[in-house]
Amino acid sequence: MKTKKYIICCQCGDTPAFSRDAFKLLFPKEKVPEVQLQPTLYNFLPSLKRDGNFYNYVKDNLISANAKYSYYFEVAENGDVVQQWNLLTGKKVL
């Protein structure tokens, strides 16, 4: 199964840099995905497959989030989330 990988986080303080470092600790052999920041998520949405749950999660939960967050997503070709990690806690969400 072919997947795409994303890091999506807020722009609070050092969260983008922390997100990259956390990813490297959790997945030391993998290349760090490009980080998508909250202020640019409206521009990021059109690149996503609308049928999958990833598109809706980004649109409904992350674009207007008011709290600090950082997530790593692995997304299947059909747009569904295969796995999700909270990079602030280092714990798997899904």
BALOBA-1460 file (C-alpha; in Angstrom, 3 decimals):
// residues 94
<rec num="1" residu="m" x="0.000" y="0.000" z="0.000"/>
<rec num="2" residu="k" x="1.392" y="3.361" z="-1.040"/>
<rec num="3" residu="t" x="1.080" y="6.136" z="1.536"/>
<rec num="4" residu="k" x="1.909" y="9.816" z="1.954"/>
<rec num="5" residu="k" x="3.340" y="11.251" z="5.152"/>
<rec num="6" residu="y" x="2.634" y="14.621" z="6.698"/>
<rec num="7" residu="i" x="3.471" y="16.613" z="9.800"/>
<rec num="8" residu="i" x="0.871" y="19.241" z="10.636"/>
<rec num="9" residu="c" x="1.375" y="21.617" z="13.532"/>
<rec num="10" residu="c" x="0.567" y="25.038" z="14.903"/>
<rec num="11" residu="q" x="3.078" y="27.839" z="14.571"/>
<rec num="12" residu="c" x="3.398" y="28.381" z="18.338"/>
<rec num="13" residu="g" x="6.945" y="29.173" z="19.473"/>
<rec num="14" residu="d" x="9.322" y="26.355" z="18.536"/>
<rec num="15" residu="t" x="6.595" y="23.820" z="17.678"/>
<rec num="16" residu="p" x="7.689" y="23.358" z="14.031"/>
<rec num="17" residu="a" x="11.314" y="22.627" z="15.049"/>
<rec num="18" residu="f" x="10.157" y="20.466" z="17.967"/>
<rec num="19" residu="s" x="7.932" y="18.512" z="15.561"/>
<rec num="20" residu="r" x="10.857" y="17.692" z="13.267"/>
<rec num="21" residu="d" x="13.022" y="16.622" z="16.216"/>
<rec num="22" residu="a" x="10.243" y="14.484" z="17.710"/>
<rec num="23" residu="f" x="9.690" y="12.756" z="14.374"/>
<rec num="24" residu="k" x="13.423" y="11.963" z="14.130"/>
<rec num="25" residu="l" x="13.328" y="10.388" z="17.602"/>
<rec num="26" residu="l" x="10.236" y="8.293" z="16.869"/>
<rec num="27" residu="f" x="11.242" y="7.288" z="13.334"/>
<rec num="28" residu="p" x="15.052" y="7.551" z="13.150"/>
<rec num="29" residu="k" x="15.375" y="5.761" z="9.802"/>
<rec num="30" residu="e" x="12.739" y="7.778" z="7.957"/>
<rec num="31" residu="k" x="13.002" y="11.085" z="6.118"/>
<rec num="32" residu="v" x="11.198" y="13.907" z="7.917"/>
<rec num="33" residu="p" x="8.044" y="14.856" z="5.990"/>
<rec num="34" residu="e" x="7.443" y="18.467" z="5.039"/>
<rec num="35" residu="v" x="5.816" y="20.360" z="7.894"/>
<rec num="36" residu="q" x="2.466" y="21.987" z="7.133"/>
<rec num="37" residu="l" x="1.752" y="24.933" z="9.425"/>
<rec num="38" residu="q" x="-1.702" y="25.918" z="10.635"/>
<rec num="39" residu="p" x="-1.791" y="29.306" z="8.850"/>
<rec num="40" residu="t" x="-1.225" y="27.615" z="5.454"/>
<rec num="41" residu="l" x="-3.706" y="24.746" z="5.831"/>
<rec num="42" residu="y" x="-6.325" y="26.454" z="3.640"/>
<rec num="43" residu="n" x="-3.792" y="26.264" z="0.786"/>
<rec num="44" residu="f" x="-2.903" y="22.658" z="1.707"/>
<rec num="45" residu="l" x="-6.512" y="21.349" z="1.627"/>
<rec num="46" residu="p" x="-6.943" y="21.389" z="-2.189"/>
<rec num="47" residu="s" x="-4.003" y="18.966" z="-2.524"/>
<rec num="48" residu="l" x="-5.801" y="16.326" z="-0.430"/>
<rec num="49" residu="k" x="-8.208" y="13.647" z="-1.589"/>
<rec num="50" residu="r" x="-11.682" y="14.789" z="-0.467"/>
<rec num="51" residu="d" x="-13.128" y="11.298" z="-0.052"/>
<rec num="52" residu="g" x="-10.871" y="10.271" z="2.810"/>
<rec num="53" residu="n" x="-11.126" y="11.003" z="6.513"/>
<rec num="54" residu="f" x="-7.797" y="12.890" z="6.506"/>
<rec num="55" residu="y" x="-9.256" y="15.791" z="4.496"/>
<rec num="56" residu="n" x="-12.175" y="16.119" z="6.914"/>
<rec num="57" residu="y" x="-9.927" y="15.862" z="9.984"/>
<rec num="58" residu="v" x="-7.715" y="18.691" z="8.735"/>
<rec num="59" residu="k" x="-10.700" y="20.826" z="7.669"/>
<rec num="60" residu="d" x="-12.824" y="20.225" z="10.772"/>
<rec num="61" residu="n" x="-10.200" y="20.014" z="13.524"/>
<rec num="62" residu="l" x="-6.854" y="21.518" z="12.628"/>
<rec num="63" residu="i" x="-7.533" y="24.636" z="10.550"/>
<rec num="64" residu="s" x="-9.315" y="26.418" z="13.388"/>
<rec num="65" residu="a" x="-7.644" y="24.752" z="16.385"/>
<rec num="66" residu="n" x="-6.857" y="27.136" z="19.231"/>
<rec num="67" residu="a" x="-4.562" y="24.847" z="21.216"/>
<rec num="68" residu="k" x="-0.940" y="23.885" z="20.626"/>
<rec num="69" residu="y" x="-0.673" y="20.746" z="18.491"/>
<rec num="70" residu="s" x="1.648" y="18.691" z="16.335"/>
<rec num="71" residu="y" x="0.663" y="15.498" z="14.519"/>
<rec num="72" residu="y" x="2.321" y="13.074" z="12.178"/>
<rec num="73" residu="f" x="-0.022" y="11.376" z="9.713"/>
<rec num="74" residu="e" x="0.469" y="8.493" z="7.351"/>
<rec num="75" residu="v" x="-2.314" y="8.604" z="4.767"/>
<rec num="76" residu="a" x="-3.376" y="5.929" z="2.275"/>
<rec num="77" residu="e" x="-3.945" y="6.669" z="-1.414"/>
<rec num="78" residu="n" x="-7.714" y="6.724" z="-0.789"/>
<rec num="79" residu="g" x="-7.259" y="9.604" z="1.693"/>
<rec num="80" residu="d" x="-7.822" y="7.625" z="4.892"/>
<rec num="81" residu="v" x="-5.467" y="7.934" z="7.852"/>
<rec num="82" residu="v" x="-3.385" y="4.775" z="8.327"/>
<rec num="83" residu="q" x="-1.654" y="6.011" z="11.462"/>
<rec num="84" residu="q" x="-1.509" y="9.216" z="13.482"/>
<rec num="85" residu="w" x="0.986" y="10.242" z="16.165"/>
<rec num="86" residu="n" x="0.874" y="13.155" z="18.589"/>
<rec num="87" residu="l" x="4.399" y="14.524" z="18.291"/>
<rec num="88" residu="l" x="4.051" y="16.631" z="21.443"/>
<rec num="89" residu="t" x="3.513" y="13.519" z="23.583"/>
<rec num="90" residu="g" x="5.203" y="10.904" z="21.414"/>
<rec num="91" residu="k" x="2.104" y="8.712" z="21.576"/>
<rec num="92" residu="k" x="0.238" y="6.967" z="18.799"/>
<rec num="93" residu="v" x="-3.297" y="8.310" z="18.348"/>
<rec num="94" residu="l" x="-4.527" y="5.956" z="15.636"/>
